[in-house]
Amino acid sequence: MRLIAVMQIDLVTHLIEMLLVIDRSRVWAKKS
């Protein structure tokens, strides 16, 4: 059960990182 919880947390953090990267690319697109 713990392993599943760790995997879920890993997935969530990965999704948040992806969203942050998309956010940054949008900001860069606006600047240029």
PyMOL Python script that loads the backbone (N, CA, C, O; Angstrom):
from pymol import cmd

cmd.read_pdbstr("""\
ATOM      1  N   MET A   1       0.846  -1.219   0.000  1.00  0.00           N
ATOM      2  CA  MET A   1       0.000   0.000   0.000  1.00  0.00           C
ATOM      3  C   MET A   1       0.873   1.258   0.000  1.00  0.00           C
ATOM      4  O   MET A   1       0.586   2.238  -0.687  1.00  0.00           O
ATOM      5  N   ARG A   2       1.938   1.198   0.786  1.00  0.00           N
ATOM      6  CA  ARG A   2       2.818   2.384   0.834  1.00  0.00           C
ATOM      7  C   ARG A   2       3.416   2.678  -0.534  1.00  0.00           C
ATOM      8  O   ARG A   2       3.518   3.833  -0.947  1.00  0.00           O
ATOM      9  N   LEU A   3       3.810   1.616  -1.233  1.00  0.00           N
ATOM     10  CA  LEU A   3       4.421   1.782  -2.551  1.00  0.00           C
ATOM     11  C   LEU A   3       3.472   2.510  -3.492  1.00  0.00           C
ATOM     12  O   LEU A   3       3.884   3.400  -4.235  1.00  0.00           O
ATOM     13  N   ILE A   4       2.195   2.125  -3.457  1.00  0.00           N
ATOM     14  CA  ILE A   4       1.191   2.773  -4.315  1.00  0.00           C
ATOM     15  C   ILE A   4       1.083   4.256  -3.957  1.00  0.00           C
ATOM     16  O   ILE A   4       1.013   5.106  -4.845  1.00  0.00           O
ATOM     17  N   ALA A   5       1.068   4.565  -2.669  1.00  0.00           N
ATOM     18  CA  ALA A   5       0.954   5.964  -2.233  1.00  0.00           C
ATOM     19  C   ALA A   5       2.156   6.765  -2.741  1.00  0.00           C
ATOM     20  O   ALA A   5       2.002   7.888  -3.220  1.00  0.00           O
ATOM     21  N   VAL A   6       3.341   6.186  -2.634  1.00  0.00           N
ATOM     22  CA  VAL A   6       4.555   6.868  -3.097  1.00  0.00           C
ATOM     23  C   VAL A   6       4.478   7.107  -4.598  1.00  0.00           C
ATOM     24  O   VAL A   6       4.843   8.178  -5.083  1.00  0.00           O
ATOM     25  N   MET A   7       4.001   6.104  -5.330  1.00  0.00           N
ATOM     26  CA  MET A   7       3.879   6.246  -6.783  1.00  0.00           C
ATOM     27  C   MET A   7       2.884   7.340  -7.139  1.00  0.00           C
ATOM     28  O   MET A   7       3.106   8.109  -8.074  1.00  0.00           O
ATOM     29  N   GLN A   8       1.785   7.411  -6.389  1.00  0.00           N
ATOM     30  CA  GLN A   8       0.782   8.448  -6.650  1.00  0.00           C
ATOM     31  C   GLN A   8       1.370   9.832  -6.403  1.00  0.00           C
ATOM     32  O   GLN A   8       1.156  10.751  -7.192  1.00  0.00           O
ATOM     33  N   ILE A   9       2.111   9.979  -5.306  1.00  0.00           N
ATOM     34  CA  ILE A   9       2.735  11.276  -4.996  1.00  0.00           C
ATOM     35  C   ILE A   9       3.713  11.642  -6.110  1.00  0.00           C
ATOM     36  O   ILE A   9       3.785  12.799  -6.525  1.00  0.00           O
ATOM     37  N   ASP A  10       4.468  10.646  -6.594  1.00  0.00           N
ATOM     38  CA  ASP A  10       5.434  10.879  -7.667  1.00  0.00           C
ATOM     39  C   ASP A  10       4.721  11.362  -8.925  1.00  0.00           C
ATOM     40  O   ASP A  10       5.191  12.274  -9.604  1.00  0.00           O
ATOM     41  N   LEU A  11       3.581  10.740  -9.228  1.00  0.00           N
ATOM     42  CA  LEU A  11       2.813  11.141 -10.414  1.00  0.00           C
ATOM     43  C   LEU A  11       2.303  12.566 -10.269  1.00  0.00           C
ATOM     44  O   LEU A  11       2.369  13.354 -11.212  1.00  0.00           O
ATOM     45  N   VAL A  12       1.796  12.896  -9.090  1.00  0.00           N
ATOM     46  CA  VAL A  12       1.254  14.240  -8.854  1.00  0.00           C
ATOM     47  C   VAL A  12       2.355  15.287  -8.996  1.00  0.00           C
ATOM     48  O   VAL A  12       2.160  16.315  -9.643  1.00  0.00           O
ATOM     49  N   THR A  13       3.511  15.025  -8.390  1.00  0.00           N
ATOM     50  CA  THR A  13       4.612  15.985  -8.484  1.00  0.00           C
ATOM     51  C   THR A  13       5.052  16.138  -9.937  1.00  0.00           C
ATOM     52  O   THR A  13       5.395  17.237 -10.372  1.00  0.00           O
ATOM     53  N   HIS A  14       5.041  15.037 -10.685  1.00  0.00           N
ATOM     54  CA  HIS A  14       5.433  15.096 -12.099  1.00  0.00           C
ATOM     55  C   HIS A  14       4.442  15.949 -12.883  1.00  0.00           C
ATOM     56  O   HIS A  14       4.838  16.738 -13.741  1.00  0.00           O
ATOM     57  N   LEU A  15       3.156  15.790 -12.588  1.00  0.00           N
ATOM     58  CA  LEU A  15       2.125  16.572 -13.277  1.00  0.00           C
ATOM     59  C   LEU A  15       2.287  18.053 -12.972  1.00  0.00           C
ATOM     60  O   LEU A  15       2.157  18.897 -13.859  1.00  0.00           O
ATOM     61  N   ILE A  16       2.574  18.368 -11.694  1.00  0.00           N
ATOM     62  CA  ILE A  16       2.751  19.769 -11.295  1.00  0.00           C
ATOM     63  C   ILE A  16       3.954  20.358 -12.036  1.00  0.00           C
ATOM     64  O   ILE A  16       3.904  21.493 -12.509  1.00  0.00           O
ATOM     65  N   GLU A  17       5.041  19.574 -12.133  1.00  0.00           N
ATOM     66  CA  GLU A  17       6.226  20.052 -12.850  1.00  0.00           C
ATOM     67  C   GLU A  17       5.892  20.338 -14.309  1.00  0.00           C
ATOM     68  O   GLU A  17       6.324  21.344 -14.871  1.00  0.00           O
ATOM     69  N   MET A  18       5.111  19.433 -14.918  1.00  0.00           N
ATOM     70  CA  MET A  18       4.716  19.623 -16.317  1.00  0.00           C
ATOM     71  C   MET A  18       3.914  20.912 -16.469  1.00  0.00           C
ATOM     72  O   MET A  18       4.131  21.679 -17.407  1.00  0.00           O
ATOM     73  N   LEU A  19       2.981  21.147 -15.536  1.00  0.00           N
ATOM     74  CA  LEU A  19       2.156  22.353 -15.597  1.00  0.00           C
ATOM     75  C   LEU A  19       3.021  23.600 -15.455  1.00  0.00           C
ATOM     76  O   LEU A  19       2.802  24.595 -16.145  1.00  0.00           O
ATOM     77  N   LEU A  20       4.012  23.542 -14.553  1.00  0.00           N
ATOM     78  CA  LEU A  20       4.896  24.688 -14.357  1.00  0.00           C
ATOM     79  C   LEU A  20       5.695  24.966 -15.625  1.00  0.00           C
ATOM     80  O   LEU A  20       5.880  26.121 -16.006  1.00  0.00           O
ATOM     81  N   VAL A  21       6.166  23.908 -16.276  1.00  0.00           N
ATOM     82  CA  VAL A  21       6.938  24.068 -17.516  1.00  0.00           C
ATOM     83  C   VAL A  21       6.064  24.701 -18.592  1.00  0.00           C
ATOM     84  O   VAL A  21       6.507  25.594 -19.314  1.00  0.00           O
ATOM     85  N   ILE A  22       4.816  24.233 -18.696  1.00  0.00           N
ATOM     86  CA  ILE A  22       3.885  24.797 -19.687  1.00  0.00           C
ATOM     87  C   ILE A  22       3.642  26.272 -19.370  1.00  0.00           C
ATOM     88  O   ILE A  22       3.605  27.108 -20.273  1.00  0.00           O
ATOM     89  N   ASP A  23       3.476  26.587 -18.086  1.00  0.00           N
ATOM     90  CA  ASP A  23       3.254  27.975 -17.671  1.00  0.00           C
ATOM     91  C   ASP A  23       4.434  28.846 -18.092  1.00  0.00           C
ATOM     92  O   ASP A  23       4.242  29.939 -18.624  1.00  0.00           O
ATOM     93  N   ARG A  24       5.650  28.364 -17.857  1.00  0.00           N
ATOM     94  CA  ARG A  24       6.851  29.127 -18.204  1.00  0.00           C
ATOM     95  C   ARG A  24       6.926  29.354 -19.703  1.00  0.00           C
ATOM     96  O   ARG A  24       7.223  30.460 -20.154  1.00  0.00           O
ATOM     97  N   SER A  25       6.656  28.307 -20.480  1.00  0.00           N
ATOM     98  CA  SER A  25       6.732  28.441 -21.942  1.00  0.00           C
ATOM     99  C   SER A  25       5.713  29.462 -22.432  1.00  0.00           C
ATOM    100  O   SER A  25       5.970  30.187 -23.393  1.00  0.00           O
ATOM    101  N   ARG A  26       4.554  29.519 -21.772  1.00  0.00           N
ATOM    102  CA  ARG A  26       3.537  30.508 -22.152  1.00  0.00           C
ATOM    103  C   ARG A  26       4.055  31.915 -21.866  1.00  0.00           C
ATOM    104  O   ARG A  26       3.888  32.818 -22.685  1.00  0.00           O
ATOM    105  N   VAL A  27       4.676  32.099 -20.719  1.00  0.00           N
ATOM    106  CA  VAL A  27       5.217  33.412 -20.349  1.00  0.00           C
ATOM    107  C   VAL A  27       6.300  33.819 -21.351  1.00  0.00           C
ATOM    108  O   VAL A  27       6.353  34.968 -21.788  1.00  0.00           O
ATOM    109  N   TRP A  28       7.177  32.846 -21.715  1.00  0.00           N
ATOM    110  CA  TRP A  28       8.236  33.140 -22.682  1.00  0.00           C
ATOM    111  C   TRP A  28       7.634  33.529 -24.023  1.00  0.00           C
ATOM    112  O   TRP A  28       8.132  34.433 -24.694  1.00  0.00           O
ATOM    113  N   ALA A  29       6.564  32.847 -24.412  1.00  0.00           N
ATOM    114  CA  ALA A  29       5.918  33.137 -25.700  1.00  0.00           C
ATOM    115  C   ALA A  29       5.364  34.563 -25.705  1.00  0.00           C
ATOM    116  O   ALA A  29       5.424  35.262 -26.716  1.00  0.00           O
ATOM    117  N   LYS A  30       4.825  34.979 -24.556  1.00  0.00           N
ATOM    118  CA  LYS A  30       4.270  36.335 -24.465  1.00  0.00           C
ATOM    119  C   LYS A  30       5.382  37.378 -24.550  1.00  0.00           C
ATOM    120  O   LYS A  30       5.212  38.418 -25.187  1.00  0.00           O
ATOM    121  N   LYS A  31       6.520  37.103 -23.908  1.00  0.00           N
ATOM    122  CA  LYS A  31       7.627  38.062 -23.902  1.00  0.00           C
ATOM    123  C   LYS A  31       8.204  38.246 -25.300  1.00  0.00           C
ATOM    124  O   LYS A  31       8.501  39.369 -25.709  1.00  0.00           O
ATOM    125  N   SER A  32       8.366  37.144 -26.036  1.00  0.00           N
ATOM    126  CA  SER A  32       8.991  37.213 -27.365  1.00  0.00           C
ATOM    127  C   SER A  32       7.962  37.497 -28.454  1.00  0.00           C
ATOM    128  O   SER A  32       8.316  37.588 -29.629  1.00  0.00           O
TER     129      SER A  32
END
""", "prot")
cmd.dss("prot")
cmd.show_as("cartoon", "prot")
cmd.util.cbc("prot")
cmd.orient("prot")
